[in-house]
Amino acid sequence: MTVGNGGAKRRLPSLAQLRAFAAVAEHLHFRDAAAAIGMSQPALSGAVAALEETLGVTLLERTTRKVLLSPAGERLAERARAVLDEVGALLEEAEAVRAPFTGVLRLGVIPTVAPYLLPTVLRLVHDRYPHLDLQVHEEQTASLLDGLNSGRLDLLLLAVPLGVPTVTELPLFDEDFVLVTPLDHWLGGREGIPREALKEVNLLLLDEGHCLRDQALDICREAGREDAPVTTTAAGLATLVQLVAGGLGVTLLPRTAVKVETSRSNQLTTGYFADPAPTRRIALAMRTGAARRAEYRELAAALREALRPLPVRVLGDHD
């Protein structure tokens, strides 16, 4: 492509050339860069060489063993990525304008929400948005946020607040935490349990990286327990509850998980905290300024209604 400039014509780089250069700048390896963008290595090399010719600068320093960015390449790599990001945003905007609730929606969900809320989410999407291709990814919070910010994911379903300026939260509901204990535990079956009781129990929690673990630790600190309360951890709630059934301690479950998880054993009972009970808030989260933000807000409103039969306190958009 060429453009006129006072009678002179100047060639412009193509998106393919910019994409090839951005991949090499990221990987500093032609084979890895070619694999990352699904291009043959000769085609990638040719695209980068053509870009250098078009711009009239050397972007890469090539040796027999490695590839380095030249000073000009260092400066222009950031510009190339910015151009590609803007083109991606343009395409996303165009897709959103064409038809709402169609195409792919990549939803990220944390493990302590997925098994208990997905049946409701999937039923809602199937019934109300039949042309929406919902793709679900279960990951921990840090990975989900990385996926949202990189564009790998479109929307998240997770515990908030996140405290991330680039992410807008659409609150769905609050839910209480419930104490799950062995049948013969002194807190089993009780109601009105004071939080301070957590200072006197062996509390079992999820592994590092789960937001539910962090929330439980915050509850312990609020109860006045400052020492490390866990000696045994589990990768998932199902394992955690089995450890409780085996008499190793007690744990905290969100209300939406209690029915599913406690049905796995007849050696468990539950206890309920005095008001105000410790809670967590679940929300949808989107990139601030997302092209499909109106759709996501409509989906959040529909989800709030669909979730009302669950043991939660449904919120409004501005809670």
PLY file of the C-alpha trace (Angstrom):
ply
format ascii 1.0
element vertex 319
property float x
property float y
property float z
element edge 318
property int vertex1
property int vertex2
end_header
0.00 0.00 0.00
1.17 3.54 -0.79
0.03 6.97 0.35
0.57 10.38 -1.24
2.43 13.11 0.59
2.81 16.35 -1.32
3.08 14.55 -4.62
5.47 11.88 -3.33
4.27 8.36 -2.71
5.38 6.45 0.34
4.80 2.77 1.00
3.06 1.75 4.20
3.82 -1.42 6.17
1.20 -4.16 6.05
-0.45 -5.66 9.12
1.20 -8.99 8.30
4.62 -7.32 8.42
3.85 -5.63 11.73
2.49 -8.88 13.18
5.63 -10.76 12.12
7.94 -8.12 13.59
5.97 -7.95 16.87
6.24 -11.74 17.22
10.01 -11.71 16.65
10.40 -8.81 19.08
8.54 -10.82 21.72
10.26 -14.19 21.22
13.68 -13.09 19.85
13.67 -16.33 17.90
12.40 -16.81 14.35
11.16 -20.39 14.78
9.29 -19.64 18.00
7.83 -16.43 16.58
6.65 -18.20 13.43
4.98 -20.95 15.48
3.30 -18.40 17.75
1.48 -16.66 14.87
0.99 -19.68 12.61
3.33 -18.51 9.85
6.13 -20.39 8.14
9.64 -19.33 9.15
10.63 -18.22 5.60
7.44 -16.16 5.31
8.09 -14.55 8.69
11.69 -13.68 7.77
10.51 -12.25 4.46
7.83 -10.14 6.17
10.33 -8.65 8.63
12.82 -7.93 5.84
10.06 -6.25 3.82
9.13 -4.11 6.81
12.75 -3.02 7.23
12.85 -2.06 3.57
9.56 -0.17 3.80
10.63 1.76 6.90
14.22 2.22 5.79
15.66 1.09 9.13
17.30 -2.04 10.49
15.03 -3.56 13.12
16.97 -6.70 14.04
20.58 -7.69 14.61
20.91 -11.25 13.36
23.68 -13.61 14.47
24.10 -17.32 13.92
22.83 -18.07 17.42
20.28 -15.45 18.37
18.23 -12.46 17.31
18.48 -9.07 18.99
16.47 -5.90 18.53
18.40 -2.96 17.15
17.98 0.41 18.90
15.43 1.32 16.21
13.74 -2.06 16.68
13.43 -1.45 20.43
11.61 1.83 19.78
9.40 0.61 16.96
8.37 -2.71 18.56
6.19 -0.88 21.07
4.59 1.14 18.26
3.92 -2.01 16.25
2.19 -3.67 19.20
0.06 -0.56 19.76
-1.06 -0.58 16.11
-1.97 -4.27 16.30
-3.88 -3.73 19.55
-5.89 -0.93 17.96
-6.69 -3.08 14.93
-7.85 -5.84 17.27
-10.07 -3.36 19.13
-11.52 -2.18 15.81
-12.41 -5.74 14.83
-13.93 -6.40 18.25
-16.03 -3.23 17.96
-17.20 -4.23 14.48
-18.22 -7.69 15.71
-20.16 -6.19 18.61
-21.99 -3.77 16.34
-23.00 -6.44 13.85
-25.15 -8.44 16.25
-25.30 -8.58 20.06
-25.08 -11.94 21.83
-23.62 -13.72 18.83
-20.13 -15.05 18.18
-17.71 -16.24 20.83
-17.78 -15.20 24.49
-14.80 -16.51 26.47
-15.82 -16.66 30.12
-13.26 -17.21 32.87
-14.49 -18.68 36.20
-12.71 -19.36 39.49
-12.78 -22.98 40.76
-14.79 -22.13 43.90
-17.60 -20.74 41.74
-17.59 -22.89 38.60
-19.25 -26.12 39.85
-22.04 -24.29 41.68
-23.00 -21.43 39.36
-22.20 -22.78 35.90
-25.40 -24.86 35.66
-27.39 -21.63 36.07
-25.15 -19.68 33.69
-25.23 -22.36 30.98
-28.99 -22.78 31.22
-29.50 -19.02 30.93
-27.24 -18.73 27.88
-28.86 -21.75 26.22
-32.39 -20.45 26.74
-31.94 -16.71 26.20
-28.88 -16.36 23.96
-28.91 -19.43 21.68
-26.56 -17.85 19.12
-23.86 -17.07 21.67
-20.87 -19.43 21.59
-19.95 -19.55 25.28
-16.48 -20.95 26.00
-15.67 -21.55 29.68
-12.17 -21.45 31.21
-11.71 -22.44 34.88
-8.60 -20.80 36.36
-7.44 -19.05 39.51
-7.93 -15.31 39.89
-4.44 -14.15 38.88
-4.53 -16.19 35.69
-8.04 -14.94 34.86
-7.02 -11.31 35.25
-3.99 -11.87 33.07
-6.23 -13.47 30.44
-8.70 -10.59 30.59
-6.03 -7.92 30.25
-4.29 -9.75 27.40
-7.54 -10.28 25.48
-7.48 -14.07 25.88
-10.70 -13.86 27.92
-13.69 -11.56 27.49
-15.52 -11.77 30.81
-14.81 -13.15 34.28
-17.01 -14.65 37.02
-15.18 -14.40 40.31
-14.95 -12.97 43.83
-14.46 -9.24 44.23
-13.28 -6.59 44.96
-10.29 -6.89 42.66
-8.90 -3.37 42.99
-7.77 -3.29 39.34
-8.33 0.12 37.66
-8.59 -1.38 34.16
-11.37 -3.79 35.19
-15.03 -2.92 35.76
-16.96 -5.10 38.22
-20.65 -5.93 37.74
-21.79 -7.25 41.16
-24.15 -10.22 41.16
-24.65 -11.35 44.77
-23.29 -11.69 48.29
-23.23 -15.07 50.03
-22.46 -16.13 53.58
-19.71 -18.51 54.61
-20.79 -21.67 56.46
-18.70 -23.68 58.90
-18.43 -27.36 57.90
-17.42 -29.76 60.67
-17.32 -33.49 61.50
-20.52 -34.85 63.06
-19.11 -34.93 66.58
-17.52 -31.46 66.54
-18.57 -29.06 69.29
-19.60 -26.39 66.75
-21.48 -28.81 64.48
-25.15 -27.99 63.95
-24.98 -24.73 65.89
-26.44 -21.39 64.81
-25.28 -17.95 65.90
-21.62 -19.01 66.09
-19.42 -16.00 67.00
-16.50 -15.40 64.66
-14.20 -15.59 67.67
-14.82 -19.35 67.74
-12.45 -19.61 64.78
-9.59 -18.94 67.19
-10.19 -22.34 68.78
-10.47 -24.69 65.78
-8.12 -26.42 63.37
-9.11 -24.70 60.13
-8.42 -26.47 56.82
-8.05 -24.26 53.73
-7.33 -24.41 50.01
-3.82 -24.19 48.60
-2.04 -20.91 47.91
-3.43 -19.01 44.94
-7.13 -19.57 45.65
-8.94 -16.36 46.54
-11.20 -18.35 48.88
-8.13 -19.14 51.00
-7.30 -15.43 51.26
-10.90 -14.61 52.19
-10.89 -17.26 54.93
-7.62 -15.91 56.31
-9.12 -12.42 56.39
-12.07 -13.79 58.37
-9.65 -15.37 60.85
-7.83 -12.08 61.29
-11.14 -10.29 61.87
-11.89 -12.90 64.54
-8.63 -12.02 66.28
-6.63 -15.03 65.11
-3.20 -13.92 63.94
-1.26 -17.20 63.91
-1.13 -19.40 60.79
-4.35 -21.41 61.11
-3.59 -24.18 58.62
-1.42 -27.28 58.70
-3.20 -29.16 55.91
-4.42 -27.76 52.58
-6.24 -29.07 49.52
-6.35 -28.23 45.83
-10.16 -28.21 45.65
-13.25 -27.96 47.83
-14.19 -31.62 47.29
-10.90 -32.79 48.82
-11.13 -30.20 51.57
-14.53 -31.47 52.66
-13.30 -35.07 52.68
-10.49 -34.04 55.01
-13.10 -32.56 57.33
-15.16 -35.77 57.15
-12.02 -37.65 58.13
-11.75 -35.61 61.32
-8.70 -33.51 60.44
-10.40 -30.20 61.19
-13.13 -27.84 60.00
-13.44 -25.58 56.98
-15.39 -22.63 55.58
-17.59 -23.05 52.50
-19.57 -20.44 50.59
-23.31 -21.13 50.82
-23.59 -22.00 47.11
-21.13 -24.87 47.59
-22.59 -26.39 50.77
-25.33 -28.60 49.28
-23.07 -30.12 46.62
-20.01 -30.67 48.78
-21.60 -31.89 52.02
-23.69 -34.45 50.13
-20.46 -36.36 49.44
-20.29 -37.71 53.00
-22.65 -38.59 55.87
-19.94 -37.66 58.38
-20.43 -33.90 58.02
-22.59 -31.22 59.55
-22.77 -27.44 59.26
-22.75 -24.47 61.60
-23.94 -20.93 60.90
-22.37 -17.69 62.09
-24.08 -14.93 64.02
-25.06 -11.84 62.04
-23.32 -10.22 60.37
-21.96 -13.48 58.99
-18.69 -13.43 57.04
-19.49 -13.12 53.34
-17.99 -12.97 49.88
-19.18 -11.02 46.84
-19.38 -12.57 43.37
-19.39 -10.43 40.23
-18.83 -10.42 36.52
-15.74 -8.46 35.54
-14.94 -6.91 32.16
-12.26 -4.70 30.69
-13.19 -1.08 31.34
-14.37 0.30 28.02
-14.94 -3.15 26.47
-16.68 -2.94 23.10
-19.41 -5.33 24.29
-19.93 -3.68 27.67
-23.65 -3.07 27.03
-24.11 -6.80 26.36
-22.16 -7.71 29.49
-24.33 -5.42 31.62
-27.46 -6.99 30.15
-26.05 -10.46 30.84
-25.30 -9.46 34.44
-28.88 -8.28 34.93
-30.24 -11.53 33.48
-27.92 -13.55 35.70
-29.08 -11.76 38.84
-32.63 -12.84 38.13
-31.60 -16.40 37.29
-29.61 -16.69 40.54
-32.46 -15.70 42.87
-33.40 -19.33 43.75
-29.90 -19.87 45.19
-29.08 -19.16 48.88
-27.57 -15.74 48.09
-28.43 -12.04 48.39
-28.79 -10.71 44.84
-27.41 -7.21 44.28
-28.15 -4.33 41.94
-25.79 -3.01 39.28
-24.52 -0.23 41.55
-24.10 -2.14 44.84
0 1
1 2
2 3
3 4
4 5
5 6
6 7
7 8
8 9
9 10
10 11
11 12
12 13
13 14
14 15
15 16
16 17
17 18
18 19
19 20
20 21
21 22
22 23
23 24
24 25
25 26
26 27
27 28
28 29
29 30
30 31
31 32
32 33
33 34
34 35
35 36
36 37
37 38
38 39
39 40
40 41
41 42
42 43
43 44
44 45
45 46
46 47
47 48
48 49
49 50
50 51
51 52
52 53
53 54
54 55
55 56
56 57
57 58
58 59
59 60
60 61
61 62
62 63
63 64
64 65
65 66
66 67
67 68
68 69
69 70
70 71
71 72
72 73
73 74
74 75
75 76
76 77
77 78
78 79
79 80
80 81
81 82
82 83
83 84
84 85
85 86
86 87
87 88
88 89
89 90
90 91
91 92
92 93
93 94
94 95
95 96
96 97
97 98
98 99
99 100
100 101
101 102
102 103
103 104
104 105
105 106
106 107
107 108
108 109
109 110
110 111
111 112
112 113
113 114
114 115
115 116
116 117
117 118
118 119
119 120
120 121
121 122
122 123
123 124
124 125
125 126
126 127
127 128
128 129
129 130
130 131
131 132
132 133
133 134
134 135
135 136
136 137
137 138
138 139
139 140
140 141
141 142
142 143
143 144
144 145
145 146
146 147
147 148
148 149
149 150
150 151
151 152
152 153
153 154
154 155
155 156
156 157
157 158
158 159
159 160
160 161
161 162
162 163
163 164
164 165
165 166
166 167
167 168
168 169
169 170
170 171
171 172
172 173
173 174
174 175
175 176
176 177
177 178
178 179
179 180
180 181
181 182
182 183
183 184
184 185
185 186
186 187
187 188
188 189
189 190
190 191
191 192
192 193
193 194
194 195
195 196
196 197
197 198
198 199
199 200
200 201
201 202
202 203
203 204
204 205
205 206
206 207
207 208
208 209
209 210
210 211
211 212
212 213
213 214
214 215
215 216
216 217
217 218
218 219
219 220
220 221
221 222
222 223
223 224
224 225
225 226
226 227
227 228
228 229
229 230
230 231
231 232
232 233
233 234
234 235
235 236
236 237
237 238
238 239
239 240
240 241
241 242
242 243
243 244
244 245
245 246
246 247
247 248
248 249
249 250
250 251
251 252
252 253
253 254
254 255
255 256
256 257
257 258
258 259
259 260
260 261
261 262
262 263
263 264
264 265
265 266
266 267
267 268
268 269
269 270
270 271
271 272
272 273
273 274
274 275
275 276
276 277
277 278
278 279
279 280
280 281
281 282
282 283
283 284
284 285
285 286
286 287
287 288
288 289
289 290
290 291
291 292
292 293
293 294
294 295
295 296
296 297
297 298
298 299
299 300
300 301
301 302
302 303
303 304
304 305
305 306
306 307
307 308
308 309
309 310
310 311
311 312
312 313
313 314
314 315
315 316
316 317
317 318
